[in-house]
């Protein structure tokens, strides 16, 4: 479907829920147009009938003359403008309300769609660019409807009404007036593509500025630590300058185009005035009729001139809408399954069958992976950094799908399950530990917002947060700063552990659950985690081998596949890759002690 028709279909789709308000707005537009058509007539009555003394033939005014007629016309003029002002205000409120509702719906759909797209999509996108699309580009739907649909209806109504009246007054003069319109429309057609290209470029550079700003603010600690403030300021200034120059080019093109249109309109007006004056001298038109005609002429050109002045804005909005549609039309690379999960029969066995995965084509992270985590078993995963440990557990939560092979839950391919149901059966403690700028209670209850205070407090105790909470006057009601700035790394880690405890899911994923804890707190957390892991299928990624001593099965990943597997003692005694990891952490003396 051509882009223009896709935009029209999008506008129609988001306008549908507001069709009643839209119909009311159309009625208001018709009333406004009628008032606009009546605006020149009081002046004609004053010139021709009050000053000129010609008899009035209009119903309701017949027989009036002199001062009574003047007073009636003046009162009518005030009432007409008052009615026009009132209807215009109500119409603006109606149309803006419709536009804002459409923006909210547009944003909601975009945000929800972004939530459904996989980590593979998000890892290739700049956060600032997506933020700009959600907050700024979505306003395009309001701009297109406000400066597209409604102005077209208003202009068409005015145009038809005025042409009918003008033809009745002087058809030849009307043809002269309309002769300018094709020139204006040709100009619009010629400049439209150029303005669109410049508008798209301006949007992209403004989006880039968002990305630079977002990255600089989110990485402020690293920037200050490495004293790169000046470099970041130069990067920001460069991006800001590019954005402003692109918007300046758009503004210059819009104003140049508008100026050309104004000259064409002025030429058309001058020609009409010349012909009108000659008709007055010939006695075929009155002065009042020429005034009405000239006023209509200005009103006739006004909608066309308005289109020329707003075309850049409309084209820019179209560019923004297409950027939103680009995301909305992105097909999720994790297709939704249809199979439900029966919690009463779920055992929790997870099996990897000949699994391969790659982030970049041709560079496999995992290959020929054969692993089975039996129901209720604790499976520990160790290996060097970058060997694919986090990738493996990401496949369990179906953040990615394998490039080859299958991941099975109780013998069923994960791709057959509904994503939401699958993930609701999994609790995770991931790295880095993420907390939200809200209260401690809401952070712990994230994923179970309707949990009772007793359940939240119990999860906090199991995660060894008692001492920390006792020091806070507000306890669980204490707010957490942005990105957990008001809590330590260890406290942030324990909050995420409490969140997983409260989730109470049959499958548990622990990605370095004690990495940010001191030795004393680590021992307490391990005790709590072992209670949590009982009866649950648990995946534990661990660099600290002390945390997995009691795992039912340990696998060692090397070069994207399983190099060794067994229990802790079996692997230590084997003298392979696990033994070398163990000796690196505890020394050879510890190995002899473990063997003895």
C-alpha positions as CSV (number, residue, x, y, z in Angstrom):
1,X,0.0,0.0,0.0
2,X,1.4,3.5,-0.9
3,X,2.6,5.5,2.1
4,X,-0.1,8.2,1.6
5,X,-2.9,5.6,1.7
6,X,-1.3,3.9,4.7
7,X,-1.4,7.3,6.5
8,X,-5.0,7.9,5.6
9,X,-5.9,4.4,6.8
10,X,-4.1,5.0,10.1
11,X,-5.9,8.3,10.6
12,X,-9.3,6.6,9.9
13,X,-8.4,3.8,12.3
14,X,-7.6,6.1,15.2
15,X,-10.5,8.4,14.4
16,X,-13.1,5.6,14.5
17,X,-13.6,5.6,18.3
18,X,-14.3,9.4,18.2
19,X,-16.7,9.3,15.3
20,X,-19.6,10.9,17.4
21,X,-17.4,13.8,18.4
22,X,-16.1,14.0,14.8
23,X,-19.7,14.3,13.5
24,X,-20.4,17.0,16.0
25,X,-17.2,18.8,14.9
26,X,-18.3,18.6,11.3
27,X,-21.6,20.2,12.2
28,X,-19.7,23.0,14.0
29,X,-17.5,23.4,10.9
30,X,-20.6,23.8,8.7
31,X,-22.0,26.4,11.1
32,X,-18.6,28.3,11.1
33,X,-18.6,28.2,7.3
34,X,-22.2,29.6,7.2
35,X,-21.1,32.5,9.5
36,X,-18.1,33.2,7.4
37,X,-20.3,33.4,4.3
38,X,-22.5,36.0,6.1
39,X,-19.6,38.2,7.3
40,X,-19.4,40.5,4.2
41,X,-23.1,41.1,3.9
42,X,-23.6,43.6,6.7
43,X,-21.0,45.8,5.0
44,X,-22.9,45.5,1.7
45,X,-26.1,46.5,3.3
46,X,-24.5,49.6,4.9
47,X,-22.8,50.7,1.6
48,X,-25.7,49.9,-0.8
49,X,-28.8,50.3,1.3
50,X,-28.0,52.6,4.2
51,X,-25.5,55.0,2.5
52,X,-26.6,54.4,-1.1
53,X,-30.4,54.5,-0.2
54,X,-31.3,51.4,-2.3
55,X,-34.4,49.6,-1.0
56,X,-33.8,46.4,1.1
57,X,-35.2,43.2,-0.4
58,X,-34.0,40.7,2.3
59,X,-36.8,39.0,4.2
60,X,-37.1,40.5,7.7
61,X,-35.4,43.7,6.8
62,X,-37.8,44.9,4.0
63,X,-39.2,48.3,4.7
64,X,-36.2,49.4,7.0
65,X,-34.0,52.3,6.0
66,X,-31.8,55.0,7.4
67,X,-30.8,54.8,11.1
68,X,-33.2,51.8,12.0
69,X,-31.6,49.8,9.3
70,X,-28.1,50.8,10.3
71,X,-28.8,49.9,13.9
72,X,-30.2,46.6,13.0
73,X,-27.3,45.8,10.7
74,X,-24.7,46.8,13.4
75,X,-26.4,44.6,16.1
76,X,-26.6,41.8,13.6
77,X,-22.9,42.2,12.8
78,X,-22.0,41.9,16.5
79,X,-24.3,38.9,17.1
80,X,-22.8,37.2,14.0
81,X,-19.2,37.7,15.2
82,X,-20.2,36.6,18.8
83,X,-21.8,33.4,17.4
84,X,-18.7,32.8,15.2
85,X,-16.4,33.3,18.2
86,X,-18.4,30.9,20.4
87,X,-18.7,28.2,17.9
88,X,-15.0,28.5,17.0
89,X,-14.0,28.1,20.7
90,X,-16.2,25.1,21.1
91,X,-15.0,23.6,17.8
92,X,-11.3,24.1,18.8
93,X,-12.0,22.3,22.1
94,X,-13.8,19.5,20.3
95,X,-11.2,18.9,17.7
96,X,-8.2,19.3,20.1
97,X,-9.9,16.8,22.4
98,X,-10.3,14.3,19.5
99,X,-6.7,14.9,18.5
100,X,-5.4,14.3,22.0
101,X,-7.4,11.1,22.3
102,X,-6.0,9.9,19.1
103,X,-2.4,10.7,20.3
104,X,-3.0,8.8,23.5
105,X,-4.3,5.8,21.6
106,X,-1.4,6.0,19.1
107,X,1.1,6.2,22.0
108,X,-0.5,3.3,23.8
109,X,-0.3,1.0,20.7
110,X,3.3,2.0,20.0
111,X,4.4,1.5,23.6
112,X,2.6,-1.9,23.9
113,X,4.1,-3.0,20.6
114,X,7.6,-2.0,21.8
115,X,6.9,-4.2,24.9
116,X,6.2,-7.2,22.7
117,X,9.3,-6.8,20.5
118,X,12.2,-9.0,21.6
119,X,15.5,-8.1,23.1
120,X,17.1,-8.6,19.7
121,X,15.1,-5.7,18.4
122,X,15.8,-3.4,21.4
123,X,19.5,-4.2,21.4
124,X,19.8,-2.7,17.9
125,X,17.9,0.5,18.7
126,X,18.9,3.7,20.5
127,X,16.8,4.4,23.6
128,X,16.6,8.1,22.8
129,X,15.3,7.4,19.3
130,X,12.5,5.2,20.6
131,X,11.8,7.7,23.3
132,X,11.4,10.5,20.7
133,X,9.1,8.3,18.6
134,X,6.8,7.6,21.6
135,X,6.7,11.1,23.0
136,X,7.1,13.4,20.0
137,X,6.4,11.5,16.7
138,X,3.1,10.3,18.0
139,X,1.8,13.9,18.0
140,X,1.8,13.5,14.2
141,X,-1.7,11.8,14.3
142,X,-3.1,15.0,15.9
143,X,-1.3,17.3,13.5
144,X,-2.5,15.3,10.5
145,X,-6.1,15.3,11.7
146,X,-6.1,18.9,12.9
147,X,-4.2,20.4,10.0
148,X,-5.3,17.8,7.4
149,X,-8.8,16.4,7.9
150,X,-10.6,19.4,9.5
151,X,-9.0,22.2,7.4
152,X,-9.8,20.2,4.2
153,X,-13.5,20.0,5.2
154,X,-13.6,23.6,6.3
155,X,-11.9,24.8,3.1
156,X,-14.1,22.6,0.9
157,X,-17.3,23.9,2.5
158,X,-16.2,27.5,2.3
159,X,-14.9,27.1,-1.3
160,X,-18.2,25.6,-2.6
161,X,-20.4,28.1,-0.7
162,X,-18.4,31.1,-1.9
163,X,-18.2,30.0,-5.5
164,X,-22.0,29.5,-5.6
165,X,-22.6,33.1,-4.2
166,X,-19.8,34.6,-6.4
167,X,-21.2,33.0,-9.6
168,X,-24.6,34.4,-8.9
169,X,-23.1,37.8,-8.6
170,X,-20.7,37.7,-11.6
171,X,-19.7,34.5,-13.3
172,X,-16.9,36.0,-15.4
173,X,-15.3,37.6,-12.4
174,X,-15.5,34.3,-10.6
175,X,-13.7,32.5,-13.4
176,X,-10.9,35.1,-13.2
177,X,-10.6,34.6,-9.4
178,X,-10.5,30.8,-9.8
179,X,-7.8,31.0,-12.5
180,X,-5.2,31.5,-9.8
181,X,-6.0,28.3,-8.0
182,X,-4.4,25.8,-10.5
183,X,-1.1,27.8,-10.2
184,X,-1.2,27.4,-6.4
185,X,-1.9,23.7,-6.5
186,X,0.9,23.1,-9.0
187,X,3.3,24.9,-6.6
188,X,2.1,22.8,-3.7
189,X,2.7,19.6,-5.8
190,X,6.2,20.7,-6.8
191,X,7.4,21.7,-3.4
192,X,5.7,18.9,-1.4
193,X,8.4,16.3,-2.0
194,X,11.3,18.7,-1.2
195,X,9.6,19.8,2.0
196,X,8.9,16.2,3.0
197,X,12.6,15.2,2.6
198,X,13.8,18.2,4.7
199,X,11.1,17.5,7.3
200,X,12.2,13.8,7.6
201,X,15.8,14.9,8.0
202,X,14.9,17.4,10.7
203,X,13.0,14.6,12.6
204,X,15.9,12.2,12.4
205,X,18.4,14.8,13.6
206,X,16.1,15.8,16.5
207,X,15.7,12.1,17.4
208,X,19.5,11.8,17.3
209,X,19.7,14.7,19.8
210,X,17.4,12.8,22.1
211,X,19.7,9.8,21.9
212,X,22.8,11.8,22.7
213,X,21.1,13.5,25.6
214,X,19.7,10.2,27.0
215,X,23.0,8.5,26.8
216,X,24.9,11.4,28.5
217,X,22.5,11.7,31.4
218,X,22.2,7.9,32.0
219,X,26.0,7.5,32.0
220,X,26.8,10.5,34.1
221,X,28.7,8.5,36.7
222,X,31.0,7.0,34.0
223,X,31.4,10.5,32.4
224,X,32.5,12.1,35.6
225,X,34.7,9.2,36.6
226,X,36.7,9.4,33.3
227,X,36.5,13.2,33.2
228,X,35.0,13.3,29.7
229,X,32.6,16.1,30.4
230,X,34.1,18.3,27.7
231,X,34.0,15.6,25.0
232,X,30.3,14.8,25.9
233,X,29.5,18.5,25.8
234,X,31.1,18.8,22.3
235,X,29.1,15.7,21.1
236,X,25.9,17.3,22.4
237,X,26.6,20.7,20.9
238,X,27.4,19.1,17.5
239,X,24.2,17.1,17.5
240,X,22.2,20.1,18.7
241,X,23.6,22.3,16.0
242,X,22.8,19.7,13.3
243,X,19.2,19.5,14.6
244,X,18.8,23.3,14.6
245,X,20.3,23.7,11.2
246,X,17.9,21.0,9.8
247,X,15.0,22.8,11.3
248,X,16.2,26.1,10.0
249,X,16.3,24.6,6.4
250,X,12.8,23.5,6.9
251,X,11.7,26.9,8.1
252,X,13.4,28.7,5.2
253,X,11.8,26.4,2.7
254,X,8.4,26.8,4.3
255,X,8.6,30.6,4.4
256,X,10.0,30.9,0.9
257,X,7.2,28.7,-0.5
258,X,4.6,30.7,1.5
259,X,6.0,34.0,0.1
260,X,5.8,32.7,-3.4
261,X,2.2,31.7,-2.9
262,X,1.4,35.1,-1.3
263,X,2.7,36.8,-4.5
264,X,0.5,34.6,-6.7
265,X,-2.5,35.4,-4.5
266,X,-1.8,39.1,-4.6
267,X,-1.6,39.0,-8.4
268,X,-4.9,37.2,-8.6
269,X,-6.5,39.7,-6.2
270,X,-5.2,42.6,-8.2
271,X,-6.6,41.2,-11.5
272,X,-10.0,40.6,-9.8
273,X,-10.0,44.2,-8.4
274,X,-9.3,45.6,-11.9
275,X,-12.1,43.7,-13.5
276,X,-14.4,44.5,-10.6
277,X,-13.8,48.2,-10.8
278,X,-14.5,48.2,-14.5
279,X,-17.8,46.4,-13.9
280,X,-18.7,49.0,-11.3
281,X,-17.9,51.8,-13.8
282,X,-20.0,49.9,-16.4
283,X,-22.9,49.7,-13.9
284,X,-23.1,45.9,-13.9
285,X,-22.0,45.7,-10.2
286,X,-22.6,47.9,-7.2
287,X,-19.8,49.0,-4.9
288,X,-21.3,46.8,-2.1
289,X,-21.2,43.8,-4.4
290,X,-17.6,44.4,-5.2
291,X,-16.8,44.7,-1.5
292,X,-18.6,41.3,-0.9
293,X,-16.8,39.8,-3.9
294,X,-13.4,41.1,-2.7
295,X,-14.0,39.8,0.8
296,X,-15.0,36.4,-0.5
297,X,-11.9,36.5,-2.7
298,X,-9.7,36.9,0.3
299,X,-11.6,34.1,2.1
300,X,-11.4,32.0,-1.0
301,X,-7.6,32.3,-1.2
302,X,-7.1,32.0,2.6
303,X,-7.7,28.3,2.9
304,X,-5.3,27.7,-0.1
305,X,-2.7,30.0,1.4
306,X,-3.2,28.3,4.8
307,X,-2.4,25.0,3.2
308,X,0.7,26.4,1.7
309,X,1.9,27.8,5.0
310,X,1.2,24.6,7.0
311,X,2.3,22.1,4.3
312,X,5.8,21.8,5.9
313,X,4.2,21.1,9.3
314,X,1.8,18.6,7.8
315,X,4.7,16.9,5.9
316,X,6.8,16.9,9.0
317,X,3.9,15.2,10.9
318,X,3.6,12.7,8.1
319,X,7.3,11.9,8.5
320,X,6.8,11.4,12.2
321,X,3.7,9.2,11.6
322,X,5.7,7.1,9.2
323,X,8.4,6.7,11.9
324,X,5.8,5.4,14.3
325,X,4.3,3.1,11.7
326,X,7.8,1.7,10.9
327,X,7.8,0.4,14.5
328,X,4.2,-0.7,14.5
329,X,4.7,-2.6,11.3
330,X,7.7,-4.4,12.7
331,X,6.6,-8.0,13.1
332,X,7.7,-9.4,16.5
333,X,10.4,-12.0,15.9
334,X,9.0,-14.0,18.8
335,X,5.6,-15.3,17.4
336,X,2.9,-15.8,20.0
337,X,2.1,-19.4,20.9
338,X,-1.4,-20.6,21.5
339,X,-0.9,-23.3,24.1
340,X,-2.0,-22.6,27.7
341,X,-0.1,-23.8,30.7
342,X,-2.0,-25.8,33.4
343,X,-0.3,-24.9,36.7
344,X,-1.7,-28.0,38.3
345,X,0.2,-30.3,36.0
346,X,3.3,-28.3,35.4
347,X,6.4,-30.2,36.6
348,X,9.1,-27.8,35.4
349,X,11.5,-30.0,33.4
350,X,13.5,-27.9,30.9
351,X,15.5,-29.6,28.1
352,X,17.7,-28.1,25.5
353,X,17.9,-30.2,22.4
354,X,20.7,-29.5,20.0
355,X,20.3,-25.7,20.6
356,X,22.3,-23.1,18.6
357,X,22.1,-19.4,18.9
358,X,23.8,-16.3,17.5
359,X,23.3,-12.6,18.0
360,X,25.2,-11.8,14.7
361,X,24.8,-14.1,11.7
362,X,27.9,-16.2,11.4
363,X,29.1,-15.7,15.0
364,X,27.5,-18.5,17.1
365,X,27.3,-18.0,20.8
366,X,25.8,-21.4,21.5
367,X,25.9,-24.5,19.4
368,X,25.1,-28.2,19.8
369,X,23.8,-27.6,23.3
370,X,22.3,-30.6,25.0
371,X,21.2,-30.0,28.6
372,X,18.4,-31.2,30.8
373,X,17.2,-29.6,34.0
374,X,15.0,-32.1,35.7
375,X,11.9,-31.0,37.6
376,X,12.9,-29.5,41.0
377,X,16.6,-29.7,40.2
378,X,19.2,-27.0,40.7
379,X,21.3,-26.6,37.6
380,X,24.4,-24.4,37.9
381,X,26.1,-22.9,34.9
382,X,29.7,-21.8,35.0
383,X,32.3,-20.7,32.5
384,X,34.4,-17.7,31.4
385,X,32.8,-14.3,30.7
386,X,31.1,-14.2,27.3
387,X,30.8,-17.9,26.9
388,X,26.9,-17.8,26.7
389,X,25.7,-18.4,30.3
390,X,23.2,-15.5,30.3
391,X,22.2,-16.3,26.8
392,X,21.3,-19.9,27.8
393,X,18.9,-18.7,30.6
394,X,17.5,-16.0,28.3
395,X,16.3,-18.9,26.1
396,X,14.4,-20.4,29.1
397,X,12.4,-17.1,29.5
398,X,12.1,-16.9,25.7
399,X,13.6,-13.5,25.4
400,X,15.2,-15.0,22.3
401,X,14.4,-18.1,20.2
402,X,17.2,-20.5,19.3
403,X,18.5,-20.4,15.7
404,X,18.4,-24.1,15.7
405,X,17.2,-26.9,18.0
406,X,14.4,-26.6,20.6
407,X,14.0,-25.7,24.3
408,X,11.3,-27.8,25.9
409,X,9.2,-27.4,29.0
410,X,7.7,-30.7,30.1
411,X,8.3,-32.0,26.6
412,X,6.6,-29.1,24.8
413,X,8.5,-26.6,22.7
414,X,8.5,-23.2,24.4
415,X,7.3,-21.6,21.1
416,X,4.0,-23.3,21.5
417,X,3.2,-21.6,24.8
418,X,1.7,-18.2,25.2
419,X,4.5,-15.8,26.1
420,X,2.8,-14.2,29.0
421,X,1.8,-17.5,30.6
422,X,5.3,-18.9,30.1
423,X,7.0,-15.9,31.7
424,X,4.5,-15.8,34.6
425,X,5.8,-19.3,35.6
426,X,9.4,-18.0,35.9
427,X,11.0,-15.8,38.6
428,X,14.3,-14.1,37.8
429,X,17.2,-12.4,39.5
430,X,19.1,-10.8,36.7
431,X,22.2,-8.7,36.2
432,X,22.4,-5.8,36.6
433,X,20.0,-5.6,39.5
434,X,17.2,-3.3,38.4
435,X,15.1,-1.3,40.7
436,X,12.5,1.4,39.9
437,X,12.2,5.0,41.2
438,X,9.2,4.1,43.5
439,X,8.8,2.7,47.0
440,X,10.6,-0.4,48.3
441,X,7.2,-2.2,48.6
442,X,6.3,-1.5,45.0
443,X,9.7,-2.7,43.9
444,X,9.4,-6.0,45.7
445,X,5.8,-6.4,44.6
446,X,6.7,-5.7,41.0
447,X,5.0,-8.6,39.1
448,X,2.6,-9.2,41.9
449,X,1.1,-5.8,42.6
450,X,-1.8,-7.2,44.6
451,X,0.4,-9.1,47.1
452,X,-0.5,-8.5,50.7
453,X,1.7,-6.5,53.1
454,X,2.4,-9.7,55.0
455,X,3.6,-11.5,51.8
456,X,5.8,-8.6,50.9
457,X,7.3,-8.4,54.4
458,X,8.0,-12.1,54.4
459,X,9.8,-11.9,51.0
460,X,11.9,-9.0,52.4
461,X,12.8,-11.1,55.5
462,X,13.8,-14.0,53.3
463,X,16.0,-11.7,51.3
464,X,17.7,-10.5,54.5
465,X,16.4,-6.9,54.2
466,X,15.3,-6.8,57.8
467,X,18.3,-4.8,59.1
468,X,18.1,-2.4,56.2
469,X,14.4,-1.7,56.6
470,X,14.8,-1.3,60.4
471,X,17.0,1.8,59.7
472,X,14.3,3.4,57.5
473,X,11.6,5.5,59.3
474,X,9.2,4.8,56.5
475,X,10.1,1.1,56.1
476,X,8.7,-0.5,53.0
477,X,7.1,2.9,52.1
478,X,10.6,4.4,51.6
479,X,11.0,5.7,48.0
480,X,14.0,4.5,45.9
481,X,16.0,7.0,43.8
482,X,16.4,6.9,40.1
483,X,18.3,3.7,39.1
484,X,18.5,2.8,42.8
485,X,20.8,5.7,43.5
486,X,19.7,5.9,47.2
487,X,20.5,2.2,48.0
488,X,23.7,0.3,47.8
489,X,24.6,-2.4,45.3
490,X,24.0,-5.1,47.9
491,X,20.7,-3.7,48.9
492,X,19.6,-3.4,45.3
493,X,20.5,-7.0,44.8
494,X,18.5,-8.1,47.8
495,X,15.5,-6.1,46.6
496,X,15.5,-8.1,43.3
497,X,15.9,-11.3,45.3
498,X,12.8,-10.4,47.4
499,X,11.0,-9.7,44.1
500,X,11.8,-13.2,42.9
501,X,10.8,-14.8,46.2
502,X,7.4,-13.1,46.1
503,X,6.9,-14.2,42.5
504,X,6.7,-17.8,43.9
505,X,7.1,-19.3,40.4
506,X,7.9,-23.0,39.7
507,X,11.0,-22.1,37.6
508,X,13.7,-19.9,39.1
509,X,16.6,-18.1,37.2
510,X,19.4,-16.7,39.3
511,X,22.0,-14.7,37.4
512,X,24.8,-14.0,39.8
513,X,22.4,-13.6,42.8
514,X,25.2,-12.8,45.3
515,X,27.6,-10.9,43.1
516,X,27.1,-7.6,44.9
517,X,27.0,-9.0,48.5
518,X,29.6,-9.2,51.2
519,X,30.6,-12.6,52.5
520,X,28.4,-12.4,55.6
521,X,25.3,-11.3,53.8
522,X,26.1,-13.9,51.0
523,X,25.9,-16.7,53.5
524,X,22.5,-15.5,54.8
525,X,21.2,-15.1,51.2
526,X,22.4,-18.5,50.2
527,X,20.4,-20.0,53.1
528,X,17.3,-18.1,52.0
529,X,17.8,-19.0,48.3
530,X,18.2,-22.7,49.2
531,X,14.8,-22.5,50.9
532,X,13.4,-20.7,47.9
533,X,14.9,-23.2,45.4
534,X,13.4,-26.3,47.2
535,X,11.0,-28.0,44.8
536,X,11.7,-25.5,42.0
537,X,13.6,-26.0,38.8
538,X,16.4,-23.6,39.3
539,X,19.1,-22.2,36.9
540,X,22.0,-20.5,38.7
541,X,24.7,-18.6,36.9
542,X,27.6,-18.3,39.3
543,X,31.2,-16.9,39.2
544,X,31.5,-17.5,42.9
545,X,31.6,-21.3,43.0
546,X,30.8,-21.3,46.8
547,X,27.2,-20.5,45.9
548,X,26.7,-23.7,43.9
549,X,28.3,-26.3,46.1
550,X,24.9,-28.0,46.7
551,X,23.7,-27.9,43.1
552,X,22.2,-31.1,41.7
553,X,24.1,-30.6,38.4
554,X,26.8,-28.3,37.2
555,X,27.6,-27.6,33.6
556,X,30.7,-25.9,32.4
557,X,30.3,-23.9,29.2
558,X,33.3,-23.5,26.9
559,X,33.2,-22.1,23.3
560,X,29.4,-22.1,23.3
561,X,28.8,-25.8,24.3
562,X,28.9,-28.0,27.3
563,X,32.5,-29.0,28.2
564,X,31.9,-30.7,31.5
565,X,28.9,-31.7,33.6
566,X,28.5,-33.3,37.0
567,X,28.1,-32.6,40.7
568,X,30.5,-30.1,42.5
569,X,32.7,-32.9,44.0
570,X,32.8,-34.9,40.8
571,X,34.0,-31.9,38.8
572,X,36.6,-30.8,41.4
573,X,38.0,-34.3,41.4
574,X,38.0,-34.6,37.6
575,X,40.8,-32.2,37.1
576,X,39.3,-30.4,34.1
577,X,38.0,-26.9,33.3
578,X,36.0,-26.7,36.5
579,X,38.9,-27.7,38.6
580,X,41.0,-24.9,37.1
581,X,38.2,-22.4,38.0
582,X,38.0,-23.8,41.5
583,X,41.8,-23.5,42.0
584,X,41.8,-20.0,40.7
585,X,39.3,-19.0,43.4
586,X,40.4,-21.1,46.3
587,X,43.9,-22.4,45.6
588,X,45.3,-25.9,45.3
589,X,45.2,-26.4,49.1
590,X,41.4,-25.9,49.0
591,X,41.2,-28.7,46.4
592,X,43.1,-31.1,48.5
593,X,40.8,-30.2,51.4
594,X,37.7,-30.8,49.3
595,X,39.0,-34.1,48.1
596,X,40.0,-35.2,51.6
